[in-house]
Amino acid sequence: MKPLALHTIGSNPLRQRLRVLSRERRADEARQFLEQFHHENGLPAGECAARVREVERELLRTGHYDHTPEELAFGARVAWRNHARCIGRLFWKGLEVADCRHIDEPDAIASRMVDHMQFARGDGRIRSTISIFAPVKGDAETAELPSHIESRQIAQYAGYMQRDGRVVGDPIAVEATNTAIALGWNAPAERGAFDLLPIVVCDGRGRRHVYELPPGTVQELDIVHPRAAGLAALGLRWYTVPCVSSMVLSIGGIEYPCAPFNGFYMASEIASRNFVDETRYNMLEPAADALGVDRSSGLWKDRVVTELNEAVIHSFRAAGATILDHHTASEQFMDFHQKEVAAGRTPSAEWSWIVPPQASSLCPVYHLPMRDRHLVPNYYASAATDGARLAPGAAEVSRHESLAHGAAGSRCPFARSVGAVARGLGAIARAKAAMF
């Protein structure tokens, strides 16, 4: 693929997003990751010790070390397992990992992402996939940076700001749309609500390259309702493969700023948020009218989002594309949680991200105490926000401590009350121990 245009920016904003690690911290993260890799894969302790010594020597000499393909794949999967904001982690072991560390040219990155999207889509049964490109080698403050994808997602719809302040399309993408146009993208003459944006790749010298995705790269579906034919008149559409492309993957002290990955959709992400949030498409009232829902009823909003969820699920399934309803996704997360506990690990989770926006209290995750433990390996958006809190090898906590701390960090009132009880039980137990 060849770029539509390229533009040089004054400084590379990626540098400000990367975690800055001391040599000691990088070596500590590397050691703990390698010990985890060998332990979970049942490899001999002697091999682990030899690999740790090898990596420590390389870090001392160059400030960098290379992961083996096996370490890279394991690290990417564990990063998904650790990521507190994802409800779909039951399938973390099945993540398809493409080792693209030899690729650093923007043209080749864009071309690879076309292959990635087509592979992930497959025959409709979407495969969770990650493409991992070149890492940062050395100190983030001084190292030569690799190319990375600036676009938030590979597939995203444009948002056109009008003179009266209204937005045609997706308001979350107004800045990205303005950037793409400034870099040479020719928006359609008749600008619509669902125009696919090009992707922007920034090379190591800070030059932005813009690429339009070839036809067939992104599968899009018209959203129709199985019974309410009037919904089709709204012209709603969405893409089947959500591929996040702007997060940094951190494995064992090594940062991979270009590691786009995809899972598959939970219907409420599209129907209950993207279509109806006031800061997104804000289609609640038009959808109510199209569906024939009486807006004088106090529960009309609930009825609309339920019908929109049914329409999204129906449209995806009619096309053979993977989609989950929020109840199934919630049950799968509970299964993941139980498997992690059985393996002796305390799952990391952020309540406000895990609990679905639709019928929340009817989902078992609503009542589950949660805490984001900020473990590495992991994915992060910026060192100034989530990246700053990442830490290796947080100690496992007891069952009572996990319950108490998880509930304290939860936004669920029920879970907070459970946490208070757990903390009380812990205090009683400590007091009894002190007496004897």
N, C-alpha and C positions, 0 to 999 in steps of 0.2 A: 504494500500500500504506500502511496505517496501522499504527503500532507497537502491540504488545500493551501496553507500558508504557514509561515512561522514568524514568531515575534520574540525579541529578546527583552527580558525584564531586568531591572536593575540588580536585584539580588535574588537568590533562589530561596523562596519561602519555606522549602522543605527543611532547611537547616534549623529553623526556629521550631519546627514540629518534632524533631528527633530528641529522644532522651540523651542526655549527656552523662556518660558513665566513666568513672575513674577506672584506672587499670585494675585496681583491687576489686571494685564492684563487678567489672566485666569478668574477671577471673572467677569470682565467687559464683556468679550466675552460670558460667560455663561449667564449673565443677558440679554444681547441684543438678544442672540439666543432664550432664553425662552420667552421673550416678543414677538419676531417675530413668534414663534411657536403658542403662544396663540392667537395673533392677526390674523394671516392668517387662523387659524382654527376656528375663531369665538368663542373662549372659554371665560368664564367669567373673568373679571379683578381680582376678588378676588382669583380665582384659580391660576392665574399667580403670584400674589404677594406672596401667600403661597408657591408656588413652588420655587420662587426665594429665599425666606428666607431659605427654606430647603437646597437648593443647596449651598448657601453662608455659612451656618453652616458647611456643610460637607467639603467644600473646606478649611475652616478655620481649621477644625479638622484634615483632612487627606491630603489635597492638591488634592483631586480627588472627582468626583461624577459620578454616573452611569446614563446614559440616559435611560428613559423608552423606550420600543420597539417603541412606537408611535413617540417619539422625535427622535430616531435613524433613522427611516424610513424617516421622514420629513427632517432631516438634510442631509441625503444622497441625497435626491432628490433636495433640494435647492443647495447643493454643485455642482450638475450637472448644475442646472440653472445658477449658478454664474460663471461657468468655462469658461473663455473668449476664450479659444482655440477650442471650440467644435461647429461645425456648426449644429449639429443634436439635439438641445435642445428643439425643439418643443414638444417632447414627454417626457419631464422631469417628469411629474406627473405619468407616467406609469412605471417608473423604478421599477423592481421587487427587493425587498430588503430581503436578507436572513440574519437573525440575528445569527451569528456564534460566538458570544463573549465568549461562553463557550468552544470553541475549541482553544487550544494553542499547542498541540503536532504536530510536523511536519508531522508524518504519517497521522494524521487525517486531517490536512490542505490539503495535497496532495490528499487524497481521496475525500474530499469535492469539490476540484477543478475539479475532473473528473465529479462529479454530476453536478456542475455548468455549465460546457461546454456542457454537454448533454442536460440539461434543457434549456439553452440559445438557442441552435440549434433547439430544438423542432421538428416540422414537416417541417422545412425549413424557416418558418416565425420567424426570429430571435427575441428573447425577450431580451431587455436591462435589464441586471441583475447585481447586486452587492452582493458579499459575504463579510460581515464585521466581522472580527475576533477580538481578544482581543486588548484592547487599552493600551496605556502607562498610568500607574497609578502614577501620581506625576510628579516631576521635571524631564525633559528629561535628565538633566546632571547627575542625581544620581539614578533615578528610575530603577528598574529591568525591562528589556525590554521584550516584548512578542516576539513570533516567527513571522517571516515575510517572504514573498517571494522575493528573490533577482532577479529572472528572470524579464526582461523588459516586456515580454508578456508571457502568458501561452503557446500559439502556436507561435513559431518562428523557422526560418530555420537556419541551421548551416552555418558558413563561415570558410572555410579551407584555411589558408595562405600557398601558395606554395613557394618553394625556390627561384623562379624567381620573387617573389613579387605579382604574380597574386593570385586572390582569387577564389576558387570554392565555389559557394553558395553566401550567403548574406554578404557583407563586414561589415555591421553594427554589425554582430554577431560574429566577429572573436574572440574578447576577451571572450565572453560568451562561445564560443565553446572550446577555450583553457582551460577555467576553468572547464567545464563539463568533458573534457577528463582527466584533472589532478585529478578530484575527482572520477574517476573510470568509466565514461561512455565509453562504447565501440562503437565507431563510426562504421557505416557500412563498411565492407571490401572494397566495391566499393563506394567511397565517391561521392555523387552527389550534384547537385545544390539545391535540395529541401529535405534535410534530417531534420526531426523534432528533435529539441533539447529536452533534458529532462528539467524539472524545478528544480530549486535550492531553497530550503527552509532553512533559517537560524534560529536556535533556540535562546532562550534568553541568552545562554552561549556562543554564537558566533560560534556554530558548524554548518557547512553546510551539508545538507542532499540532495542527488540527486535522483530524481524520473523520471523514464521513463513513459510516459503516455500510458495507455493500448490502444490497437487497438480499433478504433471506437470513441475515445474521441474527436479527431479533425477531422472534415470533410474537406477533400481537394478536389479541383476540377482541372481537366485538362482544360487549357484555349485554346479554339478553336474559330475560326472565322466562322460566318455563311456562308460566301462565299469564303474566301481565305483559301483553305485547307492546303496550305503550312505552315501556322503558327503553326500547330500542331507539325511539325517536330522539333520545338525549345524545346518542352517538358516543356513549362511553366505551372506552377501550383500555386495555392494559397489556403489558408484556408478561411472558410466562417465566422468564429467568431473571431473578434479582441478583445482580452481580456487583458487590461492593468493591470499589477500586481505589479508594483514597486512604485506607487504613494502613498502618505500619505493623508488620509482623515481627515480633521480638522472640528470638529463640536463643537461649544460652548466652546472652550478652551480645548477640549479633542482630542488627536491625535490617530488616528487609522492607524498604519503603514502597516497593512495587510488588504487591502480592494479592492481586484481585481474586476474590473467591465468591462462590455462589452457593446458595441452598435452594429451597423452593418455598413458595408462598403459603402462609396461613391466610385464609380468605379475609379475615377481619382486618389485616394490614391494609388491604385494598379497599374493602367495602366500608369498614367502620372508621377508617382514618383518612386514607388518601382521597377518597371521594367526598367525604362529608366534613372534614376539619375545616374550620373557617379560614385557616391559614393555608389550606390546600385548595381543592377544587370547589369546596363549599356548595355541594349539590344536594343538600338535605331537602330543602323545600322543592326544587324542581323534581327531584326523585319522588317525593311524596305525591305531587300532582300527577306525575306520569304513572305511578303505581295505583292511583285512585285511593290514597290514604286520606282520611278526614283529618285535617289539621286542627280542628276544634277540640279533638280529644287530647287529654293530658298525656297520653302515652303514644302519640303519633310518631315521635322520633324513634322510639323503640321498635315500632312496627316497620318503619322505613329501613333502618339499618339491618334488621333481620331479613327483610326481603332482598336488600342489596347483597347481603352475604349469600343468600340462596342463588341469586343471579350470577355472582362471581363463581361460585362452586359449580353451578350448572354449565356455565360457559367454558370453564377449564376442562371439566370432565367430558364435555361434548367433543372437545379437541384432543382428548387423550393426554392432557397435560397434568402433571402432579399438582395437587392442591389439598390442603388440610382444612377442616373446620376447627374452630378454637377448642371445642371439647376434646377432639381427638389429639390435638397438639398438647393440650394440658395433661391428658392421661399419659402421653408419651414422655413428657417431662418428668412426671411422677415415677415412671419406670426408670428413666435415666437416673433420677435422684436415688432410688432404691439400689440400683446397680452400683453407683458410686459409693454409697455407704457400705454395701456388702464388700466392696473392694478395699475398704479401710480409708477412703478419701472423704473429705468434707466438701460437698459440692458448693461452688461459688455461684451466687445468683443475686440479681437486683430485682426486687419485687415489682417496682413500677414498670419494668420492661418485660418481665416474664408473664405477669397476669394479663390475660387478653382484655381488650377494651370492651368486648361484647359479653354480656351475661357473666361478668367477672366472678361473682360469689357462687355461681353454679359450677365453677371450675375448681378442682381440688387444689390447684396451685394457690388460689386465693388465701387458703388457710395454712399455707406452708411457711414457717419462719425462714427467712433468707438473709444472707449477708454476702456482699461482694468482698472476696478475700484478696483480690488484686494480684493473683498469682501470675508468674511467668513459667512457660511460654504463654503469650497472649497477643491480642491485636489491640491497637490503640489509635486514636485519632490525632492526638497532639500531646507533647510533653507538658504543655501548659494546663491540660485538663486530666484526662484519664491516664495518660502515660506516666505522669508524675508519681502516681500511687502504686505502680507495679513494684512487686518485691518477690524475690525468689524464696521458695521453700518455707512459706509461713508454717509455723508449727501446727500440727494437728491438735485440735482441742477436744476436750471431753464432750460426751453427749449433752450434759447439762449446760456446759459453757457454750456449745454450739447453738443450742436452742435459745439460750438467753441472749447471746450476742446477735444471732440471726434475727430474732424477733425485735430487738431494739433497733436494728437497721431497717426493719420492714415498715412499709406504709400501711399495712393492714391493721386496723384497730384490734381485731381478734388476736392476731399474732403478737401484737405488743402486750396484750393482757396475758397471753400464754408466757411470754418472755418474763413478765413481772413475777409470775408464779414460779418459773424456773429459777430466777435469781433468788427468790425467797427460799426455795428448797435448798439451793446451794448455800445460802447463808446459814440455814438451820444445820445442814450437814457439817459445815465448818465449825459451827459453835459446839456441836456434839463432840467433834474430834478434839477440840481444844479442851473440853471437860475431862477427857480421858488421856 
